[in-house]
Amino acid sequence: MLDKVADLAGPGIGNYADLAKVLPSDYRSLLTPKETQVALFAAKQYIEENLCRELNLIPVTVPLIVASESGVNDYLDRDGSRTPIQFHINNDHNQHPIDAEVVQAATKWKRMALQQFGMQPGEGLLTDMRAVRKDYFLDHDHSVYVDQWDWELAVTEQERNLQFLTNVVKKLWKVLKGAEYHVQAMFPQLKDERYPNLPDELVFLHAEEILEMYPDLPRKQRETAILQKYPAIFIYGIGWTLADGYPHEMRAADYDDWVTETVSADGRPMHGLNGDILVWNHVTQRRHELSSMGVRVNAESLVKQLTITEQMHFLEMPYHQAIMNNQIPLSIGGGIGQARTYMWLLRKAHLGEVSVTVWPQILKDMCAERNIFVLE
């Protein structure tokens, strides 16, 4: 089971020798760099406007840095392997200093913000979030610089269920499909028979069901296998320990609810009110994650998940206290990778074609040999 352990986190590519084997060798961008920028911002405007319309959201500002003691930063997983950049603000000659950190995602902050902006059930917010994740291996679809549409919607206790999550995911998928039509109307060359469009509908499966289909495969290989059958899927229940003794993927214990019992379409007991959207990338010939989302923990599921992950000390932090004391709204929320989405919509082979960040020289050279030119 060593492969399954190694597969719980990370992109699945751990060195540049392996990456050289998977980068496409016959690539030609369908858009020039200038056209790419025009299409990118057209997609951005379309997605933001229609997310707000479909989910009843308003755009709000979002922090780049947060106080370390607040507990609102996102640690992405539960094993402590992805830590934020921390720094000391020597304010007022160190008389009133602040220990701060760069956000890795706005997952927890958004829920606090629902209260700050007075959101009622059925109302929510959308952010144009920027983050730094220094512990990623830099490959074709992972970078240190992260841009996401982070959104959050206040809900009632009765809406904390699988059907409500499913309906929200379908609305989000409608927006992504619309963005694809939008950019292709502007640039018809994006309609290329080598790269089929997104299917009209997602296939919804529990992580437990996928393990039953491919019991001997590690998680990323299971995802690759199921995407050959269904090119666009939503996987429920990411974080719950499956029948083989491992979660589908490590998921932090204090934002998404992955412990609540649910029922599959055929009536079997399952777990989790969260999940990911994955599609098959026809350019890279690899699995491609577009979004992660979920119903957020309430006091009961927070305690259960912190107990499972042996992180009960988190309850001392203001964010966690706010959940325990019902001081912030119940909610559902998620993040949609902006560069990941542009990469898919514009038929790109590398994040660096749609996002400006830092890349090692070995990767830039490797890409240039394959006609993949990253922005600098």
Secondary structure, DSSP 4 states (H G I P E B T S, - for coil): -HHHHHTTSS-S--SHHHHHHHS-SS---SS-HHHHHHHHHHHHHHHHHHHHHHHTEEE----SEEEGGG--S--SSSSS-S---EEEE-TTTTTS-EEEEE-S--HHHHHHHHHHTTPPTT-EEEEEEEEE-TTS--SSS--SEEEEEEEEEE--GGG-SHHHHHHHHHHHHHHHHHHHHHHHHH-GGG--TTSPPPPSSPEEEEHHHHHHHSTTS-HHHHHHHHHHH-SEEEEE-TTSB-TTSSBSS---SSSB---SEEE-TTS-EEE-SEEEEEEEETTTTEEEEEEEEEEBP-HHHHHHHHHHTT-GGGGGSHHHHHHHTT-S--EEEEEEEHHHHHHHHTT-S-GGGT------HHHHHHHHTTT-----
